Amino acid sequence: MDTPDLLQLKRLAIFATVVEQGSFSKAAQLLQMSRSSVSEQVALLEQALQVRLLQRTTRQLTLTAEGKQVYPQAAQINGAMRSVKELINQEQARGRVRITTTTDLALEWLNPKLQQFRTLYPEIYFDLVLVDRELDLVAEQIDLAIRIGYLRDDSLVVRPLFQDKTHIIVGASYPHTLASISVETLQQQSWVLLKQIHPYNQVTLQSQGQLLSFVPESFHSCDSPLVQRDMIQRGWGIGLHLPTTIRSELAQGALEVVVPEWYGDEMNFCIVYPSRRQLPLRVRYLVDYLMNNNAR
């Protein structure tokens, strides 16, 4: 509830708007109030100050001597609000955006998008928080996250970007020949498992409606997609990985997809940000850009 002082400040701002607009009707339209409400607020201000501020006729409004004294002070309230709006407008296309995602996704997908975005908005800067675990966006003051998987949190806005399937990849240093890797020999291969997608060290694959599930006879494991990729590239074993995050290695031949007709889970890539009514425009610009340029 407004305190008496705040009510009087509000009424002073309304009074200043009436003077600046030259009529109650125009002021009411600008303030999105009814004419009678504007007139009532000015009357209550006059009652509180115990002076008449405006002479009202059917054709015009005229400031009284007291009104002329009060108006410059009341106008400062509206002036301060205009200055704040101008300051915010100046900041619309500048400032910092705090983003969290995984390191591999930042390197292969996000950073090229941000580079393109910066050509449009060179005064927007980024703070990248690169972790494999999910952060509390509000507690960590994160503006937006790029995440993989389904999220069920009513306090967050989740917008899908694209989908990708995990495929079996192998490094050039893997000691076995590619010809020796087939669906029949997968269980006998050495594997590098990512803990997030291999509960109980189980590999699950699918192809044209068929399912294949097994625990490899030998395997390493880790909880970092970036480290898993490095282990596979060094020849420690084969493993399931998202092609989106290893495009450079695939193009250079450092990694290769094997048994491509069999693949793992389909992953959903999403933009996530805290639900709020007034999303900063620098963040909104970035969200809109990523949504409109979301090709893998």
Secondary structure in CASP SS format (residue, H / E / C, confidence):
PFRMAT SS
TARGET T0000
AUTHOR 0000-0000-0000
METHOD secondary structure of the structure
MODEL  1
M C 1.00
D C 1.00
T C 1.00
P H 1.00
D H 1.00
L H 1.00
L H 1.00
Q H 1.00
L H 1.00
K H 1.00
R H 1.00
L H 1.00
A H 1.00
I H 1.00
F H 1.00
A H 1.00
T H 1.00
V H 1.00
V H 1.00
E H 1.00
Q H 1.00
G C 1.00
S C 1.00
F H 1.00
S H 1.00
K H 1.00
A H 1.00
A H 1.00
Q H 1.00
L H 1.00
L H 1.00
Q C 1.00
M C 1.00
S C 1.00
R H 1.00
S H 1.00
S H 1.00
V H 1.00
S H 1.00
E H 1.00
Q H 1.00
V H 1.00
A H 1.00
L H 1.00
L H 1.00
E H 1.00
Q H 1.00
A H 1.00
L H 1.00
Q C 1.00
V C 1.00
R C 1.00
L C 1.00
L E 1.00
Q E 1.00
R E 1.00
T C 1.00
T C 1.00
R C 1.00
Q C 1.00
L E 1.00
T E 1.00
L E 1.00
T C 1.00
A H 1.00
E H 1.00
G H 1.00
K H 1.00
Q H 1.00
V H 1.00
Y H 1.00
P H 1.00
Q H 1.00
A H 1.00
A H 1.00
Q H 1.00
I H 1.00
N H 1.00
G H 1.00
A H 1.00
M H 1.00
R H 1.00
S H 1.00
V H 1.00
K H 1.00
E H 1.00
L H 1.00
I H 1.00
N H 1.00
Q H 1.00
E H 1.00
Q C 1.00
A C 1.00
R C 1.00
G E 1.00
R E 1.00
V E 1.00
R E 1.00
I E 1.00
T E 1.00
T E 1.00
T C 1.00
T H 1.00
D H 1.00
L H 1.00
A H 1.00
L H 1.00
E H 1.00
W H 1.00
L H 1.00
N H 1.00
P H 1.00
K H 1.00
L H 1.00
Q H 1.00
Q H 1.00
F H 1.00
R H 1.00
T H 1.00
L H 1.00
Y C 1.00
P C 1.00
E C 1.00
I E 1.00
Y E 1.00
F E 1.00
D E 1.00
L E 1.00
V E 1.00
L E 1.00
V C 1.00
D C 1.00
R C 1.00
E C 1.00
L C 1.00
D C 1.00
L C 1.00
V C 1.00
A C 1.00
E C 1.00
Q C 1.00
I C 1.00
D C 1.00
L E 1.00
A E 1.00
I E 1.00
R E 1.00
I E 1.00
G C 1.00
Y C 1.00
L C 1.00
R C 1.00
D C 1.00
D C 1.00
S C 1.00
L E 1.00
V E 1.00
V E 1.00
R E 1.00
P E 1.00
L E 1.00
F E 1.00
Q E 1.00
D E 1.00
K E 1.00
T E 1.00
H E 1.00
I E 1.00
I E 1.00
V E 1.00
G E 1.00
A C 1.00
S C 1.00
Y C 1.00
P C 1.00
H C 1.00
T C 1.00
L H 1.00
A H 1.00
S H 1.00
I C 1.00
S C 1.00
V C 1.00
E C 1.00
T C 1.00
L H 1.00
Q H 1.00
Q H 1.00
Q C 1.00
S E 1.00
W E 1.00
V E 1.00
L E 1.00
L E 1.00
K C 1.00
Q C 1.00
I C 1.00
H C 1.00
P H 1.00
Y H 1.00
N H 1.00
Q C 1.00
V E 1.00
T E 1.00
L E 1.00
Q E 1.00
S E 1.00
Q C 1.00
G C 1.00
Q E 1.00
L E 1.00
L E 1.00
S E 1.00
F E 1.00
V C 1.00
P C 1.00
E C 1.00
S E 1.00
F E 1.00
H E 1.00
S E 1.00
C E 1.00
D C 1.00
S C 1.00
P H 1.00
L H 1.00
V H 1.00
Q H 1.00
R H 1.00
D H 1.00
M H 1.00
I H 1.00
Q H 1.00
R C 1.00
G C 1.00
W C 1.00
G C 1.00
I E 1.00
G E 1.00
L E 1.00
H E 1.00
L C 1.00
P H 1.00
T H 1.00
T H 1.00
I H 1.00
R H 1.00
S H 1.00
E H 1.00
L H 1.00
A H 1.00
Q H 1.00
G C 1.00
A C 1.00
L E 1.00
E E 1.00
V E 1.00
V C 1.00
V C 1.00
P C 1.00
E C 1.00
W C 1.00
Y E 1.00
G E 1.00
D E 1.00
E E 1.00
M E 1.00
N E 1.00
F E 1.00
C E 1.00
I E 1.00
V E 1.00
Y E 1.00
P E 1.00
S C 1.00
R C 1.00
R C 1.00
Q C 1.00
L C 1.00
P C 1.00
L H 1.00
R H 1.00
V H 1.00
R H 1.00
Y H 1.00
L H 1.00
V H 1.00
D H 1.00
Y H 1.00
L H 1.00
M H 1.00
N H 1.00
N C 1.00
N C 1.00
A C 1.00
R C 1.00
END
